Amino acid sequence: MRTLQLADQTVPVIGQGTWRMGEDRHQRAAEVSALQRGIDLGLTLIDTAEMYGEGGAEEVVGQAIAGRRDEVVLVSKVYPHNASRTGIPAACERSLQRMKTDYIDLYLLHWPGSHPLEETVEAFERLREAGKIGRWGVSNFDVSDMLELNNAHCATNQVLYNPEERGVEYDLLPWMQNVAMPLMAYCPIGQAGNLLMNPAILEVAERHDATPAQISLAWVLRQDGVIAIPKAVDPLHLQLNAAAADIELSIEDELLIDTSWPAPIRKKHLSMV
């Protein structure tokens, strides 16, 4: 699988998301098994957050990586209301305990909040110096937020990006590419399924003997410096996700998809879910 550098580590361009995991204990075994299967397939970048299942997803991750911590690059996120000088270390410690690990590779501010960014960054840096985290970054930050942050130590920005949500292409993605900062794309295959039923996506999928989800992932990954973190529990979906990194879309494929969702020609408010 293709790789790139994220937070001083080599990671696959497709990882594993965990949003909606940890919400139903009856699904716990299947979710743990899915993450483990993903690791086996090379999807060794795992993204989670204290918000997901109010810590439940981190518990799932902790079970999945037991005995395999050194195989994975672990990303988690802190609530904005916890992103104070004292709140961040406490939240990080809770996340570490839930995941049964002593460090997080990459720790993100989930979205801009009310605490001053300088205070948040100071707390992140103290965690890094203490060895609790490897690097830190942000999520759901627009260009104006990144300019306000103005910190070269920020390792990534995780945002919503897929064929029907491509507003970041106007200015945010080019800005990040210019400073060589990887973009982590969440919901890279959409949410409600409308994207995967789109006629253009279906036609391109038929051309490549692929699934619509694979085409959406390949479309996201056509850009340099982008990592996709789809969530999957079904073993077949995991296998298909891993294989999507090898799909190369043609100019004709991209133009066809553009007919449904044209590239942005003006600034749009940053979308998030």
C-alpha beads as a LAMMPS data file, in Angstrom:
LAMMPS data file: protein, C-alpha beads

273 atoms
272 bonds

1 atom types
1 bond types

-500.0 500.0 xlo xhi
-500.0 500.0 ylo yhi
-500.0 500.0 zlo zhi

Masses

1 110.0

Atoms # bond

1 1 1 0.000 0.000 0.000
2 1 1 1.104 3.551 -0.678
3 1 1 2.414 5.456 2.313
4 1 1 3.272 8.978 3.372
5 1 1 4.827 10.725 6.350
6 1 1 2.542 11.750 9.197
7 1 1 3.755 12.929 12.599
8 1 1 7.292 11.720 11.861
9 1 1 6.080 8.235 10.982
10 1 1 5.386 6.321 7.793
11 1 1 1.675 5.533 7.560
12 1 1 -0.605 3.962 4.953
13 1 1 -2.685 6.413 2.926
14 1 1 -5.774 4.507 4.098
15 1 1 -6.348 4.031 7.798
16 1 1 -9.253 3.013 10.003
17 1 1 -11.838 5.352 11.455
18 1 1 -13.823 4.510 14.583
19 1 1 -16.683 7.024 14.612
20 1 1 -19.865 5.258 15.816
21 1 1 -17.860 2.449 17.384
22 1 1 -18.198 1.793 21.084
23 1 1 -21.837 2.845 21.210
24 1 1 -23.384 -0.631 21.409
25 1 1 -21.751 -3.248 23.620
26 1 1 -23.393 -5.990 21.574
27 1 1 -21.228 -4.861 18.650
28 1 1 -18.008 -4.701 20.684
29 1 1 -16.582 -8.065 19.612
30 1 1 -17.243 -7.378 15.917
31 1 1 -15.677 -3.916 16.152
32 1 1 -12.572 -5.202 17.901
33 1 1 -12.224 -7.976 15.344
34 1 1 -12.621 -5.498 12.490
35 1 1 -9.817 -3.259 13.726
36 1 1 -7.568 -6.276 14.183
37 1 1 -8.389 -7.518 10.695
38 1 1 -7.621 -4.059 9.353
39 1 1 -4.204 -4.102 10.994
40 1 1 -3.545 -7.470 9.349
41 1 1 -4.401 -5.883 5.984
42 1 1 -1.957 -3.032 6.511
43 1 1 -4.449 -0.423 7.731
44 1 1 -2.230 0.344 10.691
45 1 1 -3.288 3.970 11.181
46 1 1 -6.210 4.035 13.641
47 1 1 -8.167 7.218 14.315
48 1 1 -10.434 7.695 17.323
49 1 1 -11.579 10.388 19.775
50 1 1 -12.791 10.796 23.319
51 1 1 -16.087 12.009 21.801
52 1 1 -16.804 8.758 19.945
53 1 1 -19.169 6.758 22.120
54 1 1 -18.047 9.023 24.999
55 1 1 -14.864 6.992 25.290
56 1 1 -16.392 3.741 24.073
57 1 1 -14.509 3.816 20.774
58 1 1 -11.210 4.284 22.585
59 1 1 -12.033 1.223 24.686
60 1 1 -12.650 -0.748 21.483
61 1 1 -9.308 0.443 20.145
62 1 1 -7.605 -0.554 23.387
63 1 1 -8.905 -4.096 23.070
64 1 1 -7.974 -4.287 19.390
65 1 1 -4.361 -3.191 19.848
66 1 1 -3.660 -5.245 22.969
67 1 1 -0.318 -6.916 22.377
68 1 1 0.058 -5.086 19.051
69 1 1 0.658 -1.496 20.117
70 1 1 3.956 -1.273 18.254
71 1 1 2.218 -2.191 14.982
72 1 1 -0.098 0.808 14.886
73 1 1 -0.003 4.587 14.670
74 1 1 -2.662 5.801 17.063
75 1 1 -4.572 9.072 16.629
76 1 1 -7.063 10.445 19.139
77 1 1 -8.814 13.755 19.650
78 1 1 -9.673 15.939 22.627
79 1 1 -12.977 17.782 23.088
80 1 1 -12.611 21.571 22.685
81 1 1 -14.126 22.129 26.131
82 1 1 -11.297 20.014 27.573
83 1 1 -8.599 21.860 25.647
84 1 1 -7.337 24.031 28.491
85 1 1 -3.961 24.036 30.209
86 1 1 -5.262 21.644 32.881
87 1 1 -8.023 19.969 30.893
88 1 1 -5.850 18.506 28.146
89 1 1 -3.503 16.469 30.356
90 1 1 -6.480 15.095 32.293
91 1 1 -8.350 14.191 29.094
92 1 1 -5.235 12.617 27.615
93 1 1 -4.745 10.478 30.706
94 1 1 -8.327 9.221 30.473
95 1 1 -7.801 8.355 26.808
96 1 1 -4.566 6.531 27.602
97 1 1 -6.295 4.485 30.269
98 1 1 -9.186 3.572 27.966
99 1 1 -6.788 2.473 25.221
100 1 1 -4.453 0.783 27.697
101 1 1 -1.360 2.458 26.293
102 1 1 1.177 4.902 27.641
103 1 1 1.379 7.165 24.598
104 1 1 -0.678 8.488 21.688
105 1 1 1.185 8.999 18.424
106 1 1 -0.892 11.968 17.311
107 1 1 -3.285 13.962 19.511
108 1 1 -5.710 16.410 17.886
109 1 1 -7.948 19.268 18.986
110 1 1 -11.304 18.025 17.669
111 1 1 -12.550 21.436 16.506
112 1 1 -11.918 25.095 17.408
113 1 1 -13.269 25.980 20.830
114 1 1 -13.315 28.768 23.393
115 1 1 -9.962 28.116 25.041
116 1 1 -7.100 30.219 23.627
117 1 1 -5.075 28.300 21.067
118 1 1 -1.866 29.355 22.794
119 1 1 -3.047 27.590 25.942
120 1 1 -4.007 24.465 24.020
121 1 1 -0.675 24.353 22.209
122 1 1 1.200 24.846 25.472
123 1 1 -0.622 21.851 26.970
124 1 1 0.044 19.760 23.860
125 1 1 3.749 20.618 23.994
126 1 1 3.975 19.634 27.653
127 1 1 2.400 16.270 26.821
128 1 1 4.900 15.816 24.000
129 1 1 7.835 16.663 26.263
130 1 1 6.502 14.181 28.845
131 1 1 6.319 11.416 26.221
132 1 1 2.540 11.097 26.480
133 1 1 2.076 12.051 22.826
134 1 1 4.360 11.945 19.823
135 1 1 2.948 14.932 17.920
136 1 1 -0.167 17.092 17.992
137 1 1 -2.517 18.539 15.401
138 1 1 -6.005 19.850 14.793
139 1 1 -9.302 18.875 13.207
140 1 1 -12.024 20.895 11.484
141 1 1 -9.773 23.954 11.113
142 1 1 -10.263 26.242 8.117
143 1 1 -7.500 28.380 6.612
144 1 1 -8.317 31.295 8.924
145 1 1 -8.043 28.961 11.921
146 1 1 -4.707 27.615 10.677
147 1 1 -3.401 31.157 10.222
148 1 1 -4.516 32.029 13.739
149 1 1 -2.809 28.875 15.047
150 1 1 0.368 29.837 13.169
151 1 1 2.426 26.969 14.533
152 1 1 4.887 24.912 12.511
153 1 1 4.657 22.044 15.007
154 1 1 1.077 21.223 13.953
155 1 1 1.323 17.811 12.267
156 1 1 -2.032 17.577 10.483
157 1 1 -5.556 18.897 10.029
158 1 1 -8.377 16.350 9.862
159 1 1 -11.403 17.526 7.869
160 1 1 -14.478 16.302 6.016
161 1 1 -13.537 15.485 2.425
162 1 1 -15.173 13.357 -0.249
163 1 1 -16.567 13.902 -3.781
164 1 1 -19.733 15.623 -2.540
165 1 1 -17.879 17.681 0.088
166 1 1 -14.921 19.201 -1.729
167 1 1 -14.949 22.785 -0.477
168 1 1 -11.479 22.272 1.045
169 1 1 -10.053 22.152 -2.478
170 1 1 -10.602 25.893 -2.927
171 1 1 -8.042 27.090 -0.401
172 1 1 -7.483 24.798 2.583
173 1 1 -6.012 21.801 0.763
174 1 1 -3.692 23.942 -1.400
175 1 1 -2.563 25.810 1.718
176 1 1 -1.776 22.541 3.498
177 1 1 0.018 21.134 0.454
178 1 1 2.100 24.309 0.250
179 1 1 3.349 23.856 3.821
180 1 1 3.693 20.057 3.384
181 1 1 1.072 19.279 6.039
182 1 1 -0.882 16.027 5.468
183 1 1 -4.666 16.295 5.348
184 1 1 -6.631 13.512 7.039
185 1 1 -9.977 13.025 5.273
186 1 1 -12.806 11.791 7.453
187 1 1 -16.056 10.409 5.978
188 1 1 -14.202 9.807 2.681
189 1 1 -17.106 7.731 1.352
190 1 1 -19.858 10.005 2.649
191 1 1 -22.450 9.169 5.277
192 1 1 -25.993 8.459 4.180
193 1 1 -25.125 6.457 1.091
194 1 1 -26.288 9.010 -1.503
195 1 1 -22.737 9.425 -2.766
196 1 1 -22.388 5.706 -3.402
197 1 1 -25.599 5.653 -5.465
198 1 1 -24.523 8.500 -7.711
199 1 1 -24.628 7.545 -11.436
200 1 1 -21.161 8.966 -12.132
201 1 1 -19.606 7.072 -9.234
202 1 1 -21.397 3.902 -10.345
203 1 1 -20.151 4.273 -13.928
204 1 1 -16.553 4.848 -12.854
205 1 1 -16.808 1.875 -10.511
206 1 1 -17.946 -0.317 -13.392
207 1 1 -15.001 0.859 -15.507
208 1 1 -12.557 -0.251 -12.821
209 1 1 -14.430 -3.381 -11.715
210 1 1 -14.555 -1.763 -8.281
211 1 1 -17.155 -0.754 -5.728
212 1 1 -18.488 2.815 -5.433
213 1 1 -16.827 3.092 -2.008
214 1 1 -13.479 2.170 -3.542
215 1 1 -13.909 4.838 -6.213
216 1 1 -14.700 7.461 -3.601
217 1 1 -11.569 6.505 -1.682
218 1 1 -9.460 6.542 -4.848
219 1 1 -10.883 9.974 -5.699
220 1 1 -9.915 11.370 -2.288
221 1 1 -6.432 9.879 -2.586
222 1 1 -5.806 11.349 -6.047
223 1 1 -4.549 14.445 -4.224
224 1 1 -1.020 14.583 -2.842
225 1 1 -0.624 14.533 0.909
226 1 1 -4.072 13.119 1.715
227 1 1 -4.903 10.240 4.058
228 1 1 -8.374 8.649 4.141
229 1 1 -9.780 7.133 7.332
230 1 1 -12.954 5.201 6.452
231 1 1 -14.739 3.211 9.131
232 1 1 -15.558 -0.431 8.368
233 1 1 -16.696 -3.411 10.413
234 1 1 -17.548 -5.872 7.651
235 1 1 -14.443 -7.978 6.758
236 1 1 -15.126 -7.623 3.024
237 1 1 -15.360 -3.842 3.298
238 1 1 -12.005 -3.784 5.082
239 1 1 -10.408 -5.800 2.306
240 1 1 -11.933 -3.557 -0.360
241 1 1 -10.802 -0.420 1.485
242 1 1 -7.233 -1.678 1.600
243 1 1 -7.301 -2.461 -2.137
244 1 1 -8.668 0.982 -3.044
245 1 1 -5.235 2.547 -2.652
246 1 1 -4.150 0.789 -5.851
247 1 1 -6.934 2.265 -8.011
248 1 1 -5.789 5.090 -10.292
249 1 1 -8.527 7.233 -11.759
250 1 1 -8.153 8.588 -15.283
251 1 1 -8.775 12.179 -16.304
252 1 1 -11.998 10.962 -17.904
253 1 1 -13.067 9.394 -14.598
254 1 1 -12.409 12.621 -12.718
255 1 1 -14.240 14.732 -15.289
256 1 1 -17.269 12.459 -15.066
257 1 1 -17.355 12.790 -11.276
258 1 1 -16.956 16.564 -11.710
259 1 1 -20.267 16.657 -13.572
260 1 1 -22.029 15.684 -10.350
261 1 1 -19.856 17.670 -7.943
262 1 1 -17.840 20.423 -9.640
263 1 1 -14.672 21.744 -8.090
264 1 1 -15.388 24.826 -5.945
265 1 1 -14.936 28.201 -7.648
266 1 1 -15.447 30.288 -4.518
267 1 1 -14.830 30.074 -0.806
268 1 1 -17.307 27.947 1.143
269 1 1 -17.833 27.590 4.866
270 1 1 -15.893 24.564 6.113
271 1 1 -18.270 21.605 6.380
272 1 1 -18.060 19.273 9.343
273 1 1 -20.047 16.471 10.947

Bonds

1 1 1 2
2 1 2 3
3 1 3 4
4 1 4 5
5 1 5 6
6 1 6 7
7 1 7 8
8 1 8 9
9 1 9 10
10 1 10 11
11 1 11 12
12 1 12 13
13 1 13 14
14 1 14 15
15 1 15 16
16 1 16 17
17 1 17 18
18 1 18 19
19 1 19 20
20 1 20 21
21 1 21 22
22 1 22 23
23 1 23 24
24 1 24 25
25 1 25 26
26 1 26 27
27 1 27 28
28 1 28 29
29 1 29 30
30 1 30 31
31 1 31 32
32 1 32 33
33 1 33 34
34 1 34 35
35 1 35 36
36 1 36 37
37 1 37 38
38 1 38 39
39 1 39 40
40 1 40 41
41 1 41 42
42 1 42 43
43 1 43 44
44 1 44 45
45 1 45 46
46 1 46 47
47 1 47 48
48 1 48 49
49 1 49 50
50 1 50 51
51 1 51 52
52 1 52 53
53 1 53 54
54 1 54 55
55 1 55 56
56 1 56 57
57 1 57 58
58 1 58 59
59 1 59 60
60 1 60 61
61 1 61 62
62 1 62 63
63 1 63 64
64 1 64 65
65 1 65 66
66 1 66 67
67 1 67 68
68 1 68 69
69 1 69 70
70 1 70 71
71 1 71 72
72 1 72 73
73 1 73 74
74 1 74 75
75 1 75 76
76 1 76 77
77 1 77 78
78 1 78 79
79 1 79 80
80 1 80 81
81 1 81 82
82 1 82 83
83 1 83 84
84 1 84 85
85 1 85 86
86 1 86 87
87 1 87 88
88 1 88 89
89 1 89 90
90 1 90 91
91 1 91 92
92 1 92 93
93 1 93 94
94 1 94 95
95 1 95 96
96 1 96 97
97 1 97 98
98 1 98 99
99 1 99 100
100 1 100 101
101 1 101 102
102 1 102 103
103 1 103 104
104 1 104 105
105 1 105 106
106 1 106 107
107 1 107 108
108 1 108 109
109 1 109 110
110 1 110 111
111 1 111 112
112 1 112 113
113 1 113 114
114 1 114 115
115 1 115 116
116 1 116 117
117 1 117 118
118 1 118 119
119 1 119 120
120 1 120 121
121 1 121 122
122 1 122 123
123 1 123 124
124 1 124 125
125 1 125 126
126 1 126 127
127 1 127 128
128 1 128 129
129 1 129 130
130 1 130 131
131 1 131 132
132 1 132 133
133 1 133 134
134 1 134 135
135 1 135 136
136 1 136 137
137 1 137 138
138 1 138 139
139 1 139 140
140 1 140 141
141 1 141 142
142 1 142 143
143 1 143 144
144 1 144 145
145 1 145 146
146 1 146 147
147 1 147 148
148 1 148 149
149 1 149 150
150 1 150 151
151 1 151 152
152 1 152 153
153 1 153 154
154 1 154 155
155 1 155 156
156 1 156 157
157 1 157 158
158 1 158 159
159 1 159 160
160 1 160 161
161 1 161 162
162 1 162 163
163 1 163 164
164 1 164 165
165 1 165 166
166 1 166 167
167 1 167 168
168 1 168 169
169 1 169 170
170 1 170 171
171 1 171 172
172 1 172 173
173 1 173 174
174 1 174 175
175 1 175 176
176 1 176 177
177 1 177 178
178 1 178 179
179 1 179 180
180 1 180 181
181 1 181 182
182 1 182 183
183 1 183 184
184 1 184 185
185 1 185 186
186 1 186 187
187 1 187 188
188 1 188 189
189 1 189 190
190 1 190 191
191 1 191 192
192 1 192 193
193 1 193 194
194 1 194 195
195 1 195 196
196 1 196 197
197 1 197 198
198 1 198 199
199 1 199 200
200 1 200 201
201 1 201 202
202 1 202 203
203 1 203 204
204 1 204 205
205 1 205 206
206 1 206 207
207 1 207 208
208 1 208 209
209 1 209 210
210 1 210 211
211 1 211 212
212 1 212 213
213 1 213 214
214 1 214 215
215 1 215 216
216 1 216 217
217 1 217 218
218 1 218 219
219 1 219 220
220 1 220 221
221 1 221 222
222 1 222 223
223 1 223 224
224 1 224 225
225 1 225 226
226 1 226 227
227 1 227 228
228 1 228 229
229 1 229 230
230 1 230 231
231 1 231 232
232 1 232 233
233 1 233 234
234 1 234 235
235 1 235 236
236 1 236 237
237 1 237 238
238 1 238 239
239 1 239 240
240 1 240 241
241 1 241 242
242 1 242 243
243 1 243 244
244 1 244 245
245 1 245 246
246 1 246 247
247 1 247 248
248 1 248 249
249 1 249 250
250 1 250 251
251 1 251 252
252 1 252 253
253 1 253 254
254 1 254 255
255 1 255 256
256 1 256 257
257 1 257 258
258 1 258 259
259 1 259 260
260 1 260 261
261 1 261 262
262 1 262 263
263 1 263 264
264 1 264 265
265 1 265 266
266 1 266 267
267 1 267 268
268 1 268 269
269 1 269 270
270 1 270 271
271 1 271 272
272 1 272 273
